[in-house]
Amino acid sequence: MDPAANGLGEFERIARFLAPLTAGAPGALGLTDDAALLGEGRVVTVDAIVEGVHFLPADPPDLVARKLLRVNLSDIAAMGAEPESYLLAMALPSRCGDRWIEGFATGLAADQPLFGVTLIGGDSTATPGPITLSVTMIGRARPPGPVLRSGATPGDIIYVSGTIGDGALGLLAATGRLPGLATAAASFLEDRYRLPQPRTALGPALAGVATAMIDVSDGLVADLSHICETSGVGGVIRADALPLSDAASEVLAEAPSLIETVLTGGDDYELLFTAPAAAGDAVARLAAAGRTPVAAIGRIVRGGGVVVVDRDGCPLPLARMGYRHG
Amino acid sequence: MDPAANGLGEFERIARFLAPLTAGAPGALGLTDDAALLGEGRVVTVDAIVEGVHFLPADPPDLVARKLLRVNLSDIAAMGAEPESYLLAMALPSRCGDRWIEGFATGLAADQPLFGVTLIGGDSTATPGPITLSVTMIGRARPPGPVLRSGATPGDIIYVSGTIGDGALGLLAATGRLPGLATAAASFLEDRYRLPQPRTALGPALAGVATAMIDVSDGLVADLSHICETSGVGGVIRADALPLSDAASEVLAEAPSLIETVLTGGDDYELLFTAPAAAGDAVARLAAAGRTPVAAIGRIVRGGGVVVVDRDGCPLPLARMGYRHG
């Protein structure tokens, strides 16, 4: 990218040009959280996906629909809230005929009852470009209310649900960049990339227990950085504590340098959260009750920034470790 | 369009494939209204705009931002509600650098205080295609609550605010298809196309007075059809009662056949509403109080469909008069 032409990154642009537009609206949280607060426990988020960027042109429309819903469901879960309803905006090229729409609606119909959400509004328009879709999702947090990114405190334990890195490795597998991988492992990882499993049971259960929470969409290190910057703290991740799927372990055994992809690749849609050390038993109980594995992967410290250390406590020399945003 | 490939129109697709997904959510209004109901008087709507479809590639970004906000503000006004806050989803090609975003944000900043709305959330992504933007807007209706499309009754008077046809004629002027038109008139019409003036004062004031309301975005005849189908009634518009701007009158004097464009062209963002004959004084009072011209243009009748009649009561033979949707 030419800095003169494109200059700031996405986060700097949001902070500089858009965040000032939220003045007077505390529920906007300065555009630094997964969703905005509407009052009365309600939260609202919007996420857009673009053909060729977030999904492949060959992906079946029902899968695209489910992924679109699920990335938004993951944002609602990361607020400690339960999803209620959503609006859908579609910009569709003329090649998307009735059959495409029907397949897309089939995907929505499959996921709605699984996650307890209902379509309540939308907009549909033509586009000369790629399929571009956005969902606005509304949820509600139980008392004591939504979990923000800003509540992490030095001493808190850092937890993550499920396994990390499968989404990013799945994209590599789906695009033929993991040629030596066994079919079963490749297929597992590709599924993880194509169809996220938002943690909609665990998220709301963590309200009142987690001090800060985010879903892993930008990548583990980047998303922990979001929590740390918003909370004014630092984070230390122990690489040997990262929960990996068997397939991801298989990949890393062959290509250890892909640990960087695991740490920074994104698209996991797992929950990354912090809780006081004293809440360890509560976290374990909620994880067991929701049948969602949760792993302690590090600790919140004073200061700022995120480091990943090996078992000896030495920082890993990751090229993208210094990931920063405004 | 190839019917086998693309088959149903937008409205039929929504009715067939998407409306069933609203089952169990009465606030969705079957996807037939300008916005959905969230409860407690809250309404929510989403509208997307695409470069090359809803705005011209050469349009300055601040104007694009204001148009995007205003088409959504118009939907909120058409529910008889006051706007509160909005979320913004942007899919931007790499050529949109910091300057573009800054200009876009300047437009939002200019309109926010004019209309009393604040940004509370959003999403930003890259696209290989045209600029694609959507706004989700949240509003609140005063008691007795939102005005739906479904309340029109035979005998009700049909009203429209402002003037009709300027938006569609403005697009013709902006694209060089009204070559003989005087510069001042062309410029007036182009402004009307480029920057809608949503009726955010009149809309909420009509709550409790209007029996049905919609904003004129698809075209006067099509939008009255939406009210008539949802209400189970018919509508008769008197062509000689249509409120026209001086510029539109000038165009029609030269090219009388453009009356069809005026009636069906859309993009006016005026309010089209119905009210009992007995409420005529109240409508006039509210119009005067809000300094918004309102014209009585016809009457709701039993049956279905929309006809436009001349001063002798003879239906106009408009090619698109039979406009129907599912």
Interface residues (C-beta under 8 A of the other chain):
Chain A: M1 A5 N6 G7 L8 E10 R13 I14 F17 L18 P20 L21 T22 A23 G24 A25 G27 A28 L31 A35 A36 L38 E40 R42 V44 T45 V46 D47 A48 I49 V50 G52 V53 H54 S85 L87 L88 A89 M90 A91 S94 R95 G97 D98 I101 E102 F104 A105 L108 A109 Q112 T118 L119 I120 G121 G122 D123 S124 T125 A126 T127 P128 G129 P130 T132 S134 T136 I138
Chain B: M1 A5 N6 G7 L8 E10 R13 I14 F17 L18 P20 L21 T22 A23 G24 A25 G27 A28 L31 A35 A36 L38 E40 R42 V44 T45 V46 D47 A48 I49 V50 G52 V53 H54 S85 L87 L88 A89 M90 A91 S94 R95 G97 D98 I101 E102 F104 A105 L108 A109 Q112 T118 L119 I120 G121 G122 D123 S124 T125 A126 T127 P128 G129 P130 T132 S134 T136 I138
